[in-house]
Each structure stands twice: as C-alpha cells, then as structure tokens.
C-alpha cells in the first residue's frame, strides 16, 4: 500500500494543472473531471497529503531545511549547526537561529509561512470542491471527506499558531491571506480545538503508520494526539499577550470535552487515554520505530511516508549531520553540520558513569565505526566526534570539522537515493512515547502523580526509576524525543525558551518573552495592511 499516493498525485496534478489558466481553450470542464466519488476524494482530499513532506527548502513538516523543523530545533538548547570555518555561515542564518536573532524580512521565514498557508488554502479549496460535488457522494462520504480535510487544515493552523501567534484565520475559498483579518492566538487556538473535536469522531480509526488504506492519513488517533498537545500547551496558547509576564492558570482554563467540563490538564490526560484506547503501545525496541522499514511500529502515530521509488519527499537530516568520511562509509555524501549541544550531551550523562542508553541510540559520538570498522580521515587518523568541543563558532577550534555529537536515531538506508537523502524510513511526526510523557506532565501540573507514565518510557530503554517532577520530565523529553522537532515547544511551555542556556546568553531585550513567537514576515505585512507585527518586533 505504499503505492497509495502515487496514482492520487498523478490524478490530482491532471486536475490542478488544468485550472492554472482560466482562459485555456483545452481545459477540461470540471463536470468532466468529477464524475465519481473517487474523483472527489483524489482531488479534494488525497492531494493534500502530497505536501506533508517535501524536497525543497521550507517545504514539508519535516525532512527538509529552513522550515518548520529547523525553526523548532535549532532555536533551542537541543542542537546547533555551528560555523565551521567557511562552512555553515550561510549569511548568519544558522547562528541567528541559535541566538534568536531572526529578522522580519528573512526569506526562509516567509517561505515557511507561505508553505503552511498554501496547504490551508488548498484545504479550503478542497472543502469547496466537496461541497460543489456532494451529489456524487453518499451522506457518509460527504461527512468523512470534509472531516479529513478540516483535520488537515487544523494541523497546519496548529503549526502556524504555534510559530507565529496572531495570524490570519482563513476558512473559505473566497478569502486569502492578503485581505483576511488577523485573529488573536487564543481565537485561533479555540478554533483549532473546536475543529478537531468536531471532526475526530468522523475520522477513520486505523493506524496511519501501518501499510493499508489509512497509510499516511490523518486518522482519529492523529487528531486525539494533536488535541492532547493543544491542551498541554493551553497556558501558552490561551495567552493573548505573552510579553506581560503573566500566563493563564491551566487549572482554571477549561474546555468542554465530550460533554464534560475539564481543565486543560484533565483534558490532556483524556485525549492521551483516547490514543491509548486506539491500541498504541511502546515498541519493545526504541530504535525499531526508526528502522528503514518502520511501518509495523506499534508506537508511531503519524508519519511522513517515504519510498525512494515512489515519492519526492526527502529526509535530509542524517546527510546534513555526518562528517564527510562518515557519510562516505555508508556509500553516500554528507555535509558535516548539525550537532547536539554541550548541554544536551550532559543531560544524557555523557562523560559520567551513568550515561543514558538513549545517548547511543540518538547520537554518533567519539571514535566512529561503521560495520565494526573505524572510519579514518584523509590523513589516516580515526574520525573522532568530540561532543564537548562544540561551540557556536568553531573557526579557530582544533576540532573545526569534528566537534559535536552527530545525529543518529534513524537506521541508515544503504540503498537510499540522492546521496542518502531519499531513504525508505518513514519520518516520525507523532509517537506514543510522547503521549505518555504528555500525560505524566499533565498529571504533575494538575497536582497528581505522573511516575507511572514517565517510568514506562524510561524502562523501555533500560533506564532506572525517576520521580516525575517537571524538571525530570523536561529532561526526559529531550532524551526520548531527541531530533523529533518538539524542543522549542517544550522550552516555551516550561518558560525557558527566552532564557540563557547552553552557550547562548539571552539579551536583556528578550526578557519580555517576545521571541516565543516568530515575527510576522515583513512580506506578509506588506501584502496585507490589516496585519500587525507581533509585540517586541519592529512595527511596519
């Protein structure tokens, strides 16, 4: 069933390209294109999944550079792409992420904004298409098709709201971001929650990471995971002014959930339990979730399907991180860039007698071996990654090319295309271990005991018992979810994103927390005079 999206993509492109030129004389009439229920599903729903992944900068939720993943990872204490002499300066882009020195006129920031809104616009168009051709559908199809599109749209609004705060809320095909009113973050937050609550019962119940008809799709479990994440971050998302040093109290922030009034911590636990009830469990082997063939994982909830023979979407992060000689040993190229920070490797216990087992799962460190053989540099010396030597600028360091522990986690596909950037490992977006950690945190924040859920995650990797305190949970989230794109979200919720950490010294100007959202891109402001810049950034 990995072949599911290829015919859908082809059919969708036929339909969409026919609409590019309104005056095209050989364009197919819409009534000729839409003759069956399948035509409606392919062109209104299935085509949206072609954008979950990507192969170009700022496109896709993960897998590519300078987009959603990078803004949520390299802005944190988790990882860094240091300047290595003439490599990785790139106009200061990577170091600016680490130091929170991003600019309103940044092209990658605007490209990411455009990508997220592009899928939202396509979703609105899909809803309009379903409405226009509802006569081809049964009542059940009409409801479920619309539910799936609304869920996809809510997913994209989640990333936009999380990254940019106050954003245009566009819900019909007649609107666009150039004339839409700007909604406050709490308004968008409530909209996303309401959308997902309404559509979740209509979504399919299958596991979308498994091969089959639901492969790669937004299922009920995906919606429930996202609802749990929305509740866990409810204090942040319901805050209309994040620069005033005040935040709503989660125990006093309520939603109606299946007819019951719950505070956000209770609601988070409720949706976590929903995912558990759908049959998700921890995989016995942590690394099996990231194998080349990881479609049978009992743990992965939502993934980006990859198949080097079928899809254009890429996974470029291993390629970006490994040293040239390291990549060459696998028969691929590499870029010798991304590394774990010093504070990250210390959180794992590196350099002590009690290193967390997941350190070796997630990071290449010290003397590098492939297939048991030591990898050697051009001068014949062994390749040795030096985790504690990484700095934001390594130009004058003796470890300019070797500083920093490198990304591991995903099994290397020895048959991958594009120098290793097109493997068969599906990219993991949502995972059940995160559900357990969310529930543990919600319990602690609500004055309850989260030890059970925290230690289920730890024991799977052979780690000893820990008490579920907030500090321990934050550390656990780093070790368990390393390289999975959640660290910025976590640091903001724990009120640490704006503070100094690792080797980053936060400037006094960041004390107002304005950097917990990115600026509205200046190009977006130029195109829509109704938009106002987020507080703390330069006004237009």
C-alpha positions, -999 to 999 in steps of 0.1 A, spaced: 0 0 0 30 23 -2 17 28 -38 -14 46 -25 -4 82 -31 13 79 -65 -18 75 -86 -36 100 -64 -8 125 -70 -9 119 -107 -47 123 -110 -46 154 -87 -20 171 -109 -40 165 -140 -69 182 -124 -50 211 -108 -29 219 -138 -60 222 -159 -71 251 -137 -39 272 -138 -50 291 -169 -85 304 -167 -87 310 -204 -71 277 -215 -91 265 -245 -82 229 -240 -90 229 -203 -113 201 -192 -147 212 -179 -150 205 -142 -180 183 -147 -159 161 -170 -132 157 -143 -156 150 -114 -177 120 -124 -173 97 -94 -168 98 -56 -132 87 -62 -126 118 -83 -138 140 -54 -116 122 -29 -85 123 -50 -87 159 -59 -102 174 -27 -86 152 0 -58 129 -11 -39 156 -30 -33 174 3 -11 147 16 15 154 -11 25 185 9 31 168 43 67 160 32 89 179 8 121 180 -12 127 218 -12 138 242 15 109 253 38 85 227 22 72 198 44 66 195 81 99 176 84 127 163 62 140 195 45 160 226 56 150 260 67 114 252 76 91 241 104 116 215 118 146 238 118 128 267 134 116 243 162 150 226 167 180 249 160 164 277 180 168 256 212 193 241 236 189 207 218 210 211 187 231 236 168 247 240 133 279 257 142 300 278 119 329 255 107 353 279 91 339 286 56 311 261 61 276 267 76 278 305 78 251 310 52 247 347 58 244 340 95 212 321 92 221 291 114 238 310 142 209 335 141 185 307 149 206 296 179 209 332 192 173 342 185 184 369 162 159 363 134 148 391 111 113 400 99 125 401 63 140 366 64 132 348 32 131 313 48 107 326 75 84 339 48 88 307 27 77 287 58 47 310 63 38 306 26 41 268 27 18 265 57 -8 288 43 -6 271 9 -18 239 24 -45 257 43 -57 274 10 -57 241 -8 -77 227 21 -103 254 18 -105 247 -19 -109 210 -12 -139 218 11 -154 239 -16 -149 211 -41 -166 186 -19 -195 210 -14 -199 215 -52 -199 178 -60 -218 164 -30 -243 149 -53 -216 123 -62 -212 113 -26 -232 94 0 -240 112 32 -213 93 50 -187 101 23 -197 138 24 -192 139 62 -160 119 63 -143 137 34 -150 171 49 -138 159 83 -105 147 69 -98 180 51 -108 200 82 -84 179 103 -55 185 79 -63 222 79 -63 222 117 -29 205 117 -15 233 96 -32 260 117 -16 244 147 19 249 133 11 285 122 -4 294 155 24 278 175 51 296 155 35 330 147 9 336 174 -16 361 159 -24 351 124 -50 355 97 -78 329 101 -89 320 66 -116 293 64 -133 298 30 -122 296 -6 -132 332 -11 -107 346 14 -69 348 12 -41 360 35 -38 393 16 -72 405 28 -80 385 59 -84 399 93 -58 389 119 -70 367 147 -55 366 182 -37 335 193 -64 325 217 -90 328 190 -70 306 166 -63 281 195 -100 277 202 -108 274 165 -83 245 161 -96 227 192 -132 231 181 -124 218 146 -106 188 159 -133 180 185 -160 181 158 -142 161 132 -124 134 153 -155 111 156 -158 111 118 -122 102 111 -111 66 104 -98 46 134 -70 28 117 -33 33 124 -19 57 98 17 44 100 7 9 90 5 -2 54 -31 -1 42 -58 22 32 -51 46 61 -13 48 54 -1 83 59 -35 98 65 -49 119 94 -68 94 115 -88 98 147 -56 89 167 -37 117 150 -65 142 159 -65 130 195 -27 133 198 -29 168 185 -58 177 209 -36 164 238 -7 186 226 -31 216 223 -43 211 259 -8 205 272 3 239 258 -30 256 267 -15 281 291 7 293 263 -19 293 235 -47 310 255 -24 339 265 -33 369 244 -2 389 255 28 368 261 50 398 268 33 409 300 50 383 323 16 367 331 1 335 319 -33 319 324 -36 292 351 -41 258 335 -61 245 364 -85 274 358 -86 271 319 -115 249 308 -128 232 277 -159 212 272 -148 177 263 -174 151 252 -200 170 273 -177 174 304 -160 205 317 -123 198 322 -93 220 328 -66 217 302 -45 192 323 -76 169 327 -84 173 290 -48 165 280 -50 133 300 -83 124 285 -70 127 249 -39 108 258 -61 80 271 -80 81 238 -48 74 219 -40 45 243 -75 31 237 -68 31 200 -42 4 206 -9 22 205 18 9 228 56 14 232 76 -7 209 98 -32 228 128 -18 209 132 20 208 151 20 176 126 -1 157 104 30 154 131 45 131 141 14 110 143 16 72 110 -4 73 92 11 103 56 7 90 48 -20 116 57 1 146 31 -2 174 42 33 185 43 57 156 10 76 153 16 99 124 44 97 98 55 111 65 56 81 41 89 78 23 97 55 -5 126 64 -28 109 47 -58 76 65 -53 78 98 -36 97 131 -40 97 138 -3 132 135 13 148 131 47 179 152 46 189 154 83 214 125 86 230 138 54 233 172 70 249 160 102 275 134 94 312 141 87 322 136 50 342 104 58 313 91 79 288 95 51 312 81 26 315 49 47 278 44 41 282 50 4 266 84 5 277 120 7 272 143 38 276 179 49 292 178 83 269 202 100 243 196 127 254 186 162 240 181 197 248 210 220 270 206 251 240 209 274 222 181 256 250 156 258 254 165 295 217 158 300 222 123 287 250 120 312 279 120 287 313 119 304 299 103 335 294 67 347 257 68 342 251 76 305 215 72 294 212 43 270 194 65 245 226 86 240 239 58 217 205 55 200 204 91 191 240 103 187 272 93 169 300 101 194 337 96 199 355 71 176 332 64 147 328 29 134 307 15 105 302 -22 103 327 -26 131 355 -8 112 370 25 124 364 54 99 395 72 91 402 107 78 423 115 48 454 117 70 448 82 82 437 93 117 405 79 132 374 100 129 365 111 164 335 132 172 342 154 202 308 162 219 321 187 245 341 208 220 312 221 200 308 259 200 286 283 180 317 293 160 344 267 155 366 286 130 396 288 154 390 254 171 413 224 165 380 205 163 365 226 135 354 196 115 349 171 143 333 189 172 299 178 183 279 145 186 260 139 154 225 128 145 219 90 146 184 76 156 172 67 121 186 35 106 208 42 76 192 30 43 222 17 24 201 18 -8 189 54 -4 189 77 -34 202 113 -37 233 108 -16 212 93 12 185 120 13 158 97 -2 156 66 21 127 44 29 124 52 66 91 69 72 96 102 91 81 100 126 59 131 134 38 119 164 48 90 186 32 72 216 61 78 239 52 115 236 16 106 247 29 90 279 52 120 286 24 144 280 1 126 304 28 125 330 34 162 327 -4 170 328 -7 149 359 21 167 377 9 201 366 -26 192 380 -11 182 414 -12 144 407 14 117 403 29 111 369 55 85 379 39 56 361 39 71 326 73 86 330 89 53 340 71 33 314 91 54 289 123 51 308 121 14 315 116 6 278 152 18 272 165 0 303 167 32 325 160 33 362 131 48 381 128 85 385 102 107 402 80 126 378 90 162 386 87 189 360 125 191 357 128 154 352 100 153 326 117 181 306 150 162 307 132 130 297 115 147 268 149 158 255 164 123 258 134 104 244 124 128 217 158 140 205 158 151 168 120 148 166 112 186 164 95 193 198 122 211 218 111 247 211 75 238 220 87 223 253 110 251 263 83 277 258 58 257 279 85 254 306 92 292 304 128 286 294 129 295 257 137 332 263 163 325 289 201 318 286 210 282 280 239 261 268 263 286 253 236 312 244 234 343 265 199 358 263 200 396 258 181 419 281 157 427 253 144 391 254 132 393 290 97 402 278 94 368 261 86 382 227 107 356 209 85 328 219 67 336 187 85 345 154 78 378 138 51 380 111 72 380 80 76 416 66 65 404 31 32 392 46 27 426 63 34 444 30 7 423 13 -20 427 40 -23 461 56 -47 446 82 -18 426 98 1 440 128 35 428 138 39 408 170 50 427 201 87 431 205 95 432 168 97 462 146 64 477 136 56 482 100 
